[in-house]
Amino acid sequence: MMIIKRPIFIVALCLMGASFTFAQKAERKNVREGNKLYKKEKYTESEISYRKSLEVNPRSIEGTYNLGNSLYKQGKFPEAAEQYQLIAAQEKDPVKLAQVFHNLGNISMKNKQYDKSVQAYRQSLRLNPKDDETRYNLALAQKLLENQQNQDQSEEQQNKDQKDDQKNKEDQQQNQQQQQDDKKQNKTQEEQQQNEQMSKDNAQQMLDAFLQDEKDTQEKVKKAQMQQQQRRRTEKEW
């Protein structure tokens, strides 16, 4: 039985080795085809070839990196960044890894995320300090970041000034309204006082008129009584 099983085991290993070799060949073929198309600036077609290589070997560093470049050339920046980040988690070669961070910095520059691009370029230079292109991009990103921050501060100050102006206008309008309300209230109070004074004057006039009438009446009564007494005296004399 040992003699029977051994050949089967050997055959299985041979089949596995043949399958692995075939997969390697298919991966390399698709990567090479993608590279030819990439050089001809046929980025959409090269993307298809690189994806085929990854279908055979999803952990292909070359296929993943080249796919990222192809996506970058097509302006598919989020998809390209995703491929580069996959490489950053796998690649050990500092020079190649520096290229990955350089490309990530470029994508952040395209998106005007200058703070992220500065971080990526710095990481790239740590891995490859001799890369002058990355050093230039870092200086540019730092300058753009400074301008962006100054612009943000200027806009923030402008918004603050606008809010302060609006608040001052509202306070001024409120003060004017309060002054108008105070004037109306004072006018109302003056009118009320005038009305009260007029009421008092009218009452006094009415009282004076009543007293005058009563005085006139009493004088008339007295005069009538005197006339009556005079007639009586005259009658007696007769």
Residue pairs with C-beta under 8 A, 6 or more apart in sequence:
23 56
23 57
24 57
26 53
26 56
27 53
27 56
27 57
27 60
27 63
28 53
30 49
30 50
30 52
30 53
30 56
30 63
31 49
31 50
31 53
31 60
31 62
31 63
31 66
33 49
34 46
34 47
34 48
34 49
34 50
34 53
34 63
34 66
34 67
34 70
35 46
35 66
37 43
37 45
37 46
37 49
38 46
38 66
38 69
38 70
38 73
41 73
43 70
43 73
43 74
44 74
46 66
46 70
47 67
47 70
47 71
47 74
50 63
50 66
50 67
50 70
51 67
53 60
53 62
53 63
54 60
54 63
54 64
54 67
57 63
59 90
61 87
61 90
61 91
64 83
64 86
64 87
64 90
65 83
65 84
65 87
65 91
65 96
65 100
67 83
68 80
68 81
68 82
68 83
68 84
68 87
68 103
69 80
69 103
71 77
71 79
71 80
71 83
72 80
72 103
72 106
72 107
77 107
77 110
77 111
80 103
80 107
81 104
81 107
84 100
84 103
84 104
84 107
85 104
87 96
87 97
87 100
88 97
88 100
88 101
88 104
91 97
91 100
94 127
94 128
95 127
95 128
97 127
98 124
98 125
98 127
98 128
98 131
98 134
99 124
99 128
100 124
101 120
101 121
101 123
101 124
101 127
102 120
102 121
102 124
102 131
102 133
102 134
102 137
104 120
105 116
105 117
105 118
105 119
105 120
105 121
105 124
105 134
105 137
105 138
105 141
106 117
106 137
108 114
108 116
108 117
108 120
108 141
109 117
109 137
109 140
109 141
109 144
112 144
112 148
114 141
114 142
114 144
114 145
114 148
115 145
117 137
117 141
117 145
118 138
118 141
118 142
118 145
121 134
121 135
121 137
121 138
121 141
122 138
124 131
124 134
125 131
125 134
125 135
125 138
128 134
